[in-house]
Amino acid sequence: MRLFAIGQYRKPMRHQNSGPAKPSRVGLTLIEVMVATTLTLLLLLALAQGFKSLSETVSAGRSKLGLSDQLRGISSLLKSDLAGLTVNSSNPQPSMAATGYFKYYDGPISDTSATLFNYLPIGTVEQRVGSNRWGDIDDVLMFTTQSEQGALFSGKMPLALLYINSLNKGIPVPLASRADWLVAWQTDVSIASRYAEIAWFMRPLNDDGTIDIQETMPPAYSDTPPETSVIDFATVVDLDGDSIPDPDGMPDRLALCRRVFLIRPDLDIARTPASNVAFMGIDPQVTMSALPLFETSVNSFKYAMRFAYQRCDLSVRLNYNEFVAVSSLGPTLKTNSLAELQRPENRFAHYAMPLRALGLGTAPANDPQGTTLPILALTSEATASGNYLNLTNQIFGTLSPAFSAVNVAPSDRGFIPSAFFRTNITLDSTGNVLTAIPTLEEIVASNVVAFDVKGYDLAVKQLASPGADGGWGDAGVNDDGLNATDDILEAGWPGTDDLSLTPSDPGFSRALSTTATLPLVSANSGAFVDLDWSRKVINAPHRLSAGTARLGMAGVAALPVLNSLWSSNLSGVDINSFSTIEPSASLVKSGCVSINGTGNAFVYQPCFDTFTDAYESDGELQENVGGFFIAARDSLRRFGRVSTTLTGIPDLGTDGLGNDDLEKETSPPFAYRLPSFQATIRVQDFTAGTLQQISVVHELTN
C-alpha cells in the first residue's frame, strides 16, 4: 500500500483508446429557440382566442339577458294597456254607447320587406340577407283603455288650463295681468284619469338620436312645421349594379314610442269670452292653441293641433260646434269623452283633407264644400332619403298623376309626425317662444328594429310548399306508396321538408308565381296576417321584372284568381263579376282608400278600426266626390264654412224605408269581427350584434 504525502499530486491515468474530451452543452441552437418561440406564441394565441371566445360568449349571454329583460318590460306595459280596452269586437260601434275605439294601421312595409328588397342571388350570405334584422316598422296601434282598479294614468298640462276651466264655470281665478298668465302657461301640473287614449308607434330619429321640432314665429306660424327626415345611409348591396353599395331602404335610427292622452271630459278648456284674457297677445305655441284652417291647404288641417299635442297630455279635439261663435278667437279645443273618441276625426293624429285643396274645383262657388273622411296624419315620404321611398312605393304605389299639378304632398303613409311630440319651451323677454326642446318622454326603447301588428284572419288559406328539395314529401321517394312518386298526395308528408306558407311568408308570393308547373295545395286555414295582405303579395319584389302594376290591382292575370284564395277577411280586395281583383268596398267606403277608375290612388291606409255608425245620422252626405274617395260633401260646415252645394238626401241608411244596410254611406275599413291580433317587438343590441323578439297576442272577441 502506497501512501501519499499531503499536497502530493497524482496525474490521472489515461486510457490508451480514449480520444480528446468533448465540451459539455451549455445553450440552445437558433432553430431550437425559434421552434420554442413559435410554440409559445401558438399557445398564447390559443389562450387569447379562448379568452376572446369566452368573453364573447359571456357578452352575448349578458346581451341576451338584457334584451330579454327589456322585452319583458315592454310586453308587460303593452299587455297592461290592452287589458283595459273599452271596446268589444262589434264593428261598427254604436254611437249611442260610450265605448271609445280600437284601431291599427298597417303600413306598406312587412316583416320581410327589407330582406327581399336587398336580396341578390350573388355574393356572400351576409350580403344577400344583410338587412334581415329589420322587420315591420311602420305599423300604428291606437285604442282607448281604462287602468286597473286602484291605479290611474298620469300626465301633465299647463296650470293655465285649470284656471280656464274655472273661468268657464264661473269661478274667479287669482290672475290679472298678462305676466301672471305667462307664468301659468309655463307651469305644468300633474293630472290623472282612469281612462286614456294610447298610441304605440315607431318614429325615425335624426343623426343625434332625437327629433327636429323647433319652430319660429316670423310673424305667424307656417302650415308645415319642420319634420325629422328619414335617414337611410346604411349600405348593404349594390342593387343597381353601379359598383356602389346602396342604402337598405330602412331608417337608420328608430324608436318605439308610446303616447298617453288622458280622457277628462270634465275639464272645460274651450275658449270663451270669459276666458279670452288667458290668450290675449300670447304666442299660440305657449297657449297650445289650434292654428287657423284654410280650405286651400291640406297641411293647415293636418298640423292644426300640433301645439296641443306638444304641450299637453289631454285627449282633445277641434271644437266644431262652437267654431263660428268664437271665430275671432281662432279654432277652439275641447276635451274628449269615450263617446266622442268613437269618431276618427276626434282622435290623436287624425285629420280630414279639404276637398278644395285637392283641386276638385276652380272657384268657391262650384268647389265641394267638404272634406274627406278622417285619415291618419302621417309624414310625407317625399322628404325621405335613400331607398326608403323606393321600397314603399313598390308596395303601395306612388302619388296619383291626377294630383301632380296640385300643391299637395303624399299623405297616405309614413310615420306619426315629430311635430306631435311632447316639448319643453322657454320664452324670450316678450313672451314668445325662444326654444322648444323635445322631451322624448314618448320613447319606450331606441333599439327596436321591428314593431309588427297582425290581425287573425279565420278565412285566409295557407299554402303547402315542397320545401328546398323541390318535391312533395321526400324528393324522389314514393312516401305514401301510392300512385306516382312525389305526387300531390304526398304534400306535407310527416318528417319531410315540406312547408306551410301564410301570406306573411315571402314564399307565399313565389308559390303563386310557380303555379304553371306546381299546383296550389291548401294546407290549412287561419293565420295572423298583415292588413291588405293581397297588395303586398302581388307587389312582392321578386315580381319586379314581370311588369306588374304597382298601384292598381290590374296586371295580375298571371296569378290565380281564386275566390277561395283572395277573398279572405283581411285580404283587402274583392273579386268582382269579371274575376278581377279590386280594393274591397269597405276600405273605400271608410275613406282609408281613395282610388279612381284607372287604379291611381291618393290615399291608401289599410286600417282595422272599430269605427262608428255616427256618420249614418250626422246630417252629412258621405259620397264619392271626383271619382276618388268617399267624402263628407258638406263637412266644412263643422269648421265654420257655409255649405252651398248640398246635393242628394243624406243619411239614407237610417231612413227606415228598407235596404238600410245597402244604403249606408260609410263602412268600417274591414267589416269583420277581428277575433285577435298579434304585436311582435324585436330589439337589437348594436354592440353585441344580438337580436331578440317577443310576441303579444290579445283577444278582442267578447
ZAMAR-130363 format. One record per residue (C-alpha): residue in three letters; z negated, y negated, x negated. Coordinates in steps of 0.001 Angstrom, whole numbers, plus 500000, padded with zeros to 6 digits. Layout:
<atoms>
ALAZYX/...
</atoms>
This chain:
<atoms>
MET500000500000500000/ARG501089496737498569/LEU499068493649499025/PHE500495490143499012/ALA498639487109497997/ILE498216484303500356/GLY501218481987500304/GLN503471484574498774/TYR506884484705500450/ARG508800487854501108/LYS512500487498501644/PRO513653489356504763/MET515760492372504242/ARG519368492066505171/HIS521321494870506749/GLN524443495586504899/ASN526659495850508035/SER525481492668509867/GLY527745489617509948/PRO526877485915509906/ALA524285484750512508/LYS525677483260515776/PRO524307479942517018/SER522479480074520434/ARG523934478404523695/VAL522278475037524415/GLY524580473483527251/LEU527408473846529864/THR531103473519529399/LEU533064470734531145/ILE534678473215533536/GLU531282474609534494/VAL529993471087535133/MET532969470279537346/VAL532552473503539320/ALA528845472862539803/THR529508469278540846/THR532144470369543347/LEU529850472965544854/THR527075470406545097/LEU529371467905546802/LEU530582470553549228/LEU527003471413550039/LEU526137467736550582/LEU529258467266552684/ALA528339470257554821/LEU524820468890555236/ALA526171465433556114/GLN528612466923558611/GLY525834468993560092/PHE523598465950560447/LYS526545463977561877/SER527297466678564452/LEU523614466926565295/SER523382463148565633/GLU526482463027567852/THR525120465848569986/VAL521801464069570352/SER523547460758571098/ALA525833462408573650/GLY522850464112575233/ARG520930460859575414/SER524016459113576773/LYS524454461725579488/LEU520794461498580419/GLY521041457709580555/LEU524206457825582676/SER522633460427584967/ASP519601458196585482/GLN521867455239586144/LEU523957457180588672/ARG520849458416590459/GLY519646454840590778/ILE522989453589592110/SER523393456501594530/SER519819456124595788/LEU520451452444596506/LEU523693453228598345/LYS522063456040600339/SER519206453741601284/ASP521669451118602535/LEU523657453678604534/ALA520579455310606047/GLY520110452362608368/LEU523680451984609686/THR523573450178613005/VAL526821451642614390/ASN527891455044615615/SER531347456539615309/SER532647455082618575/ASN535920453345617937/PRO536201450556619060/GLN532631449425619556/PRO531865447957622996/SER531500444198622745/MET528524444202625116/ALA526488446239622626/ALA524886444583619590/THR525857447256617079/GLY527366445416614118/TYR530143447214612238/PHE531224449720609595/LYS534386449134607567/TYR536003450222604357/TYR539225449064602767/ASP541303451468600692/GLY543374449585598109/PRO546647450799596587/ILE545057452417593529/SER543871456010593841/ASP541762458253591635/THR544812459353589617/SER546922456161589610/ALA546151455133586038/THR546778458616584641/LEU550076459066586493/PHE551261455543585736/ASN550688456005581993/TYR551700459647581709/LEU554590460567579399/PRO555800464107578696/ILE555759463391574962/GLY553142462609572365/THR549623463940571981/VAL547384464898574872/GLU545323461763574213/GLN548429459602574521/ARG549656461319577668/VAL546372461074579554/GLY544823458127577737/SER543853456388580975/ASN542285459346582731/ARG538841457748582574/TRP539940455294585261/GLY539590456211588910/ASP539945454239592130/ILE538700450691591525/ASP539860448564594468/ASP538029450019597491/VAL535578447903599508/LEU532710449273601626/MET531063446966604194/PHE528595447558607018/THR525551446306608900/THR522275448126608388/GLN518561447962609042/SER515841448579606499/GLU513285451349606642/GLN510221450838608782/GLY507798448595606934/ALA510439447308604481/LEU512613444195604596/PHE515778442921602948/SER515147439731600997/GLY517278436825599844/LYS517325433102599176/MET518600429960600842/PRO518198426205600285/LEU514985424718601665/ALA517106422096603441/LEU518339424739605895/LEU514793425305607129/TYR514462421588607748/ILE517812421517609595/ASN516628424419611734/SER513532422400612602/LEU515551419265613421/ASN517895421210615688/LYS514847422495617565/GLY513336419037617911/ILE510677419458615215/PRO510216416464612846/VAL510576417054609101/PRO508883415193606215/LEU512143413941604700/ALA513506410428604971/SER515741409497602043/ARG518883410954600501/ALA516891411736597347/ASP514425413811599392/TRP517275415804600915/LEU518868416353597497/VAL515651417942596280/ALA515520420121599402/TRP519118421248598866/GLN518365422253595267/THR515154424094596101/ASP515617427748597046/VAL513161429528599312/SER512817433258599931/ILE513764434711603297/ALA513599438227604713/SER515048440253607549/ARG515110443834608690/TYR518864443571609361/ALA521543442789606818/GLU525289442764606241/ILE526022444578602961/ALA529217444824600913/TRP529872447177597970/PHE532944446413595857/MET534385446257592343/ARG535107442984590569/PRO537094442360587334/LEU535298440215584776/ASN536681437826582175/ASP536591438213578384/ASP532979437008578306/GLY531859439638580807/THR531292437075583544/ILE533436435338586209/ASP535213431984586444/ILE533743429884589209/GLN533250426280588030/GLU534792423655590316/THR535030419919590028/MET535499417385592803/PRO538178414894591720/PRO537817413093594902/ALA537929416270597024/TYR537796419994596540/SER541039421947596329/ASP542111424567598876/THR542408427020595981/PRO539346427435593734/PRO539581428883590205/GLU539684432678590117/THR538943435257587449/SER542290436751586465/VAL542747440464585961/ILE542533441091582205/ASP544771444008581190/PHE545443444178577466/ALA544305447731576613/THR547263449635575183/VAL547883453308575913/VAL551502454455575632/ASP554951452947575202/LEU556084453017578817/ASP559292451012578400/GLY560440452503575073/ASP560351449260573080/SER558078450763570381/ILE555200448558571554/PRO552275450188573411/ASP551893448788576914/PRO548800447766578897/ASP547441450606581005/GLY547651448745584307/MET543873448642584821/PRO541450445724584372/ASP539710445909581004/ARG536348444748582361/LEU534968445805585738/ALA531617445661587509/LEU530322447409590617/CYS528843444762592899/ARG526576444731595947/ARG526164441654598120/VAL523450441432600784/PHE523548438864603599/LEU520535438643605879/ILE521105438632609635/ARG518911435842611026/PRO520338434512614323/ASP517002432772614941/LEU517878430181612277/ASP519984427317613661/ILE521736425744610672/ALA524663424196612588/ARG525492420578612019/THR524456418416614934/PRO523976414651615284/ALA520229415231614892/SER520650416931611530/ASN523586414882610256/VAL521317412911607924/ALA520942416092605894/PHE524646415953604929/MET525432412255604646/GLY527042411374601324/ILE526105414645599609/ASP528536416861597706/PRO529840419675600047/GLN529083422248597356/VAL525444421175597410/THR525199421367601204/MET527103424701601338/SER529473423064603805/ALA532640424664605124/LEU535725422815603878/PRO538463421317606069/LEU541083423615607618/PHE544805422802607536/GLU547384424626609653/THR549869424481606786/SER547508426031604207/VAL546567429692604157/ASN544047429123601369/SER542172426471603339/PHE541281429222605826/LYS540769431859603147/TYR538337429879600984/ALA536792427527603562/MET533361429200603452/ARG533078429779599712/PHE530189427351599190/ALA528157429089601889/TYR528652432414600070/GLN527787430811596734/ARG524631429045597830/CYS523040431247600468/ASP522149434846601383/LEU522517434340605134/SER525251436046607138/VAL527162433055608512/ARG530403432300610331/LEU532561429304611165/ASN531280427785614388/TYR534402427843616550/ASN532884426788619867/GLU531405423518618666/PHE534149422573616217/VAL535696419868618425/ALA532374418263619319/VAL531368417782615702/SER534815417483614112/SER533782414243612466/LEU531207416223610508/GLY533677418892609382/PRO533599422605610149/THR530200423893611179/LEU528446427082610129/LYS526277429302612285/THR524216432391611535/ASN525465435746612787/SER523906438326615037/LEU524795442023615162/ALA526909441365618257/GLU528891438600616558/LEU529500440735613472/GLN531477443207615565/ARG534353440724615413/PRO536009440875611960/GLU536535437097611696/ASN532734436581611575/ARG532148438903608615/PHE531806438247604912/ALA535132437700603097/HIS537321437715606226/TYR539756435085607464/ALA542744434579609749/MET546015433140608438/PRO547511430215610408/LEU550981431167611635/ARG552405427739610960/ALA551629428155607242/LEU553722431318607242/GLY556887429403608091/LEU557255430697611645/GLY558309427278612924/THR559538423897611754/ALA557613421389613842/PRO554247421271615588/ALA555981421277618972/ASN557511424711618501/ASP555170426268615966/PRO552982429039617335/GLN549522427529617639/GLY547751430631616456/THR546625432814613598/THR546944436387612503/LEU544178438760613374/PRO541486438587610669/ILE542044440379607369/LEU540053440693604153/ALA540135437710601820/LEU541300439278598563/THR542529437764595324/SER546233437467594668/GLU547872439859592238/ALA550377437180591327/THR547964435929588655/ALA547411439379587138/SER548447440066583567/GLY549786443239582024/ASN550925446166584148/TYR548332445919586916/LEU550775444159589242/ASN553494446706588453/LEU551154449604589163/THR550009448383592574/ASN553440447158593659/GLN554836450649593188/ILE552413451944595797/PHE552082449176598378/GLY555220447160597691/THR555827443521596809/LEU555791440340598856/SER558355440311601641/PRO561574438458600720/ALA561385436767604101/PHE558458434702602791/SER559880433948599350/ALA560612430341600310/VAL557176429812601824/ASN554354428490599683/VAL552111431473600385/ALA550786433829597716/PRO550421437549598407/SER547132438022600210/ASP547070441663601094/ARG545471443320598065/GLY543338442720595018/PHE539580442154594810/ILE536833440145596511/PRO537262436607595104/SER534918435495592366/ALA534635432235594338/PHE532405434166596786/PHE529754434997594155/ARG526253433501594006/THR525795430385591819/ASN523114428087590459/ILE524065424419590435/THR522926421339588545/LEU523613417773589680/ASP524533414587587862/SER522779411271588382/THR524855410518591501/GLY524020413787593235/ASN527372415515592654/VAL527658418976591162/LEU527644418924587371/THR527696422682586711/ALA527955425776588880/ILE526888428849586927/PRO527357432326588412/THR524073434194588646/LEU525828437599588546/GLU522964438988590632/GLU525540440915592674/ILE526352443179589732/VAL524829446648590067/ALA526468448034586906/SER529114446761584489/ASN530167450120583021/VAL531660451571586213/VAL535226452905585941/ALA535600454239589489/PHE534317453450592975/ASP536345455646595299/VAL535763455781599056/LYS537458458530601056/GLY537295459489604726/TYR537178463024606053/ASP540408463944607852/LEU539950467003610050/ALA543677467468610596/VAL545092466991607097/LYS546890470025605658/GLN546026471447602262/LEU548993472970600430/ALA548938476100598290/SER550325475742594760/PRO551425478627592493/GLY549499477184589550/ALA550535476971585895/ASP552316480348585781/GLY554808479242588446/GLY554465482324590623/TRP552364483194593652/GLY549361485221592590/ASP549793486603589063/ALA553338485812587988/GLY555376488972587608/VAL552740491131589320/ASN553027492540592832/ASP549445491614593720/ASP549419492954597269/GLY551620495957596548/LEU553899494988599402/ASN557410493631599648/ALA558671491684596635/THR556770490616593559/ASP555418487037593735/ASP556381486640597389/ILE554737484108599673/LEU552232486668600949/GLU550564486573597522/ALA549856482823597721/GLY546236482122596841/TRP545557485679595727/PRO541933486062594525/GLY541426485787590783/THR544768484097590145/ASP545582480557589073/ASP546917479527592496/LEU545529476190593698/SER544808474461596981/LEU546042470854596938/THR544921467930599091/PRO546744464579599341/SER544226463220596825/ASP545562465593594160/PRO548611464447592140/GLY550186467883592556/PHE550472467376596333/SER553406464996595948/ARG555080467271593422/ALA554705470214595778/LEU556738468272598327/SER559402467493595728/THR559989471156594874/THR560431472496598388/ALA564081473357597752/THR563027476361595654/LEU559419476850596772/PRO558357476965600435/LEU555437474899601696/VAL552390477046602311/SER549437475663604246/ALA546241476760602518/ASN543653475130604751/SER542891472092606909/GLY540473469216606433/ALA539676467188603314/PHE538368463864602056/VAL541438461659601633/ASP542447458071600963/LEU543317455985603979/ASP547085455817604479/TRP547464458689602013/SER551108459201603031/ARG552238455998601296/LYS550538456991598048/VAL552129460442598212/ILE555605459102598990/ASN555433456424596293/ALA553960458637593554/PRO555081457519590051/HIS556964460755589354/ARG559422459820592109/LEU560454456522590478/SER563866457809589462/ALA564623459079592961/GLY565361455600594291/THR562726455844596991/ALA561881452609598777/ARG558524451241597647/LEU557851449050600655/GLY559112450652603824/MET558822454261604867/ALA562571454762604688/GLY564188456831601967/VAL562062459938602383/ALA564851462212603605/ALA564382464402600528/LEU560828465151601623/PRO559996467473604511/VAL559334465551607706/LEU556934467883609469/ASN554597466687612171/SER552038469218611009/LEU552094467683607519/TRP552330463925608070/SER550631463425611427/SER547030463710610340/ASN544239461394611456/LEU544212459218608317/SER547804459546607072/GLY548588456036608309/VAL552004457000609703/ASP553555458169612942/ILE556589460381613408/ASN558956458684615836/SER561554460300618072/PHE564119460179615241/SER561848462223612947/THR561372459337610554/ILE558081458127609126/GLU556786454685610090/PRO553405452912609881/SER551082454002612665/ALA550951451823615755/SER547167451488615478/LEU547421449965611983/VAL549987447452613208/LYS548057446524616366/SER544893445949614305/GLY546607443249612226/CYS545916445156608989/VAL549616445978608561/SER552422443461609123/ILE555896444896608695/ASN559219443731610085/GLY562111445891611226/THR563559446285607719/GLY560314447577606231/ASN559288444379604444/ALA555572443624604548/PHE553399440586604180/VAL550059442231604836/TYR549216445829604041/GLN545479446519604197/PRO544691450045605370/CYS541092449900606590/PHE538817452044608662/ASP536987449694610995/THR534735450390613961/PHE536379447219615315/THR535606445776618754/ASP537073445686622242/ALA536309441943622496/TYR539960440967621913/GLU540916442550625236/SER538841439975627112/ASP538923436901624881/GLY541498434921626847/GLU543931435001623908/LEU547282436735623776/GLN547448439041620756/GLU551105439921620311/ASN553956440403617862/VAL554966436982616554/GLY558103436533614490/GLY558578440291614240/PHE555915440651611566/PHE552383441137612837/ILE550049441200615753/ALA548636437709616043/ALA546477435660618369/ARG549108433191619521/ASP546696430547620737/SER543739431262618482/LEU543898427889616719/ARG542018426588619727/ARG538933428030618057/PHE539498425566615215/GLY539821422535617458/ARG543613422711617945/VAL545071422270621409/SER547414425048622446/THR550814424046623845/THR552617427365623535/LEU550657429732625762/THR553043432483626834/GLY552547435576628937/ILE549374436743630598/PRO546621437588628115/ASP544207440494628305/LEU546404442843630317/GLY544343445734629056/THR541432444749631281/ASP543280443635634418/GLY542189446747636295/LEU545720447445637503/GLY546216450748635710/ASN547657451723632320/ASP544943449648630690/ASP544953451749627521/LEU548705451229627087/GLU548425447516627804/LYS545694446811625288/GLU546798444167622814/THR544840445414619807/SER543523448622618331/PRO541197449758615550/PRO543252450384612375/PHE542585454119612737/ALA541806455197616291/TYR539789458150615055/ARG536102459023615222/LEU535526459381611499/PRO533030462238611038/SER532001461345607486/PHE533068459591604316/GLN532546460090600600/ALA531852457461597928/THR532384458579594314/ILE530989456485591458/ARG531991457104587825/VAL530293455421584864/GLN531086455398581160/ASP529061454908578002/PHE531633452973575982/THR529788453547572704/ALA529276457296573020/GLY532515457822574944/THR530856459931577657/LEU531598459909581385/GLN529501460916584390/GLN530150460666588115/ILE528361461323591369/SER529494461527594988/VAL527585460342598040/VAL528618461838601395/HIS527429460153604578/GLU527851461497608105/LEU528913458977610746/THR529081461156613848/ASN526171460541616195/
</atoms>
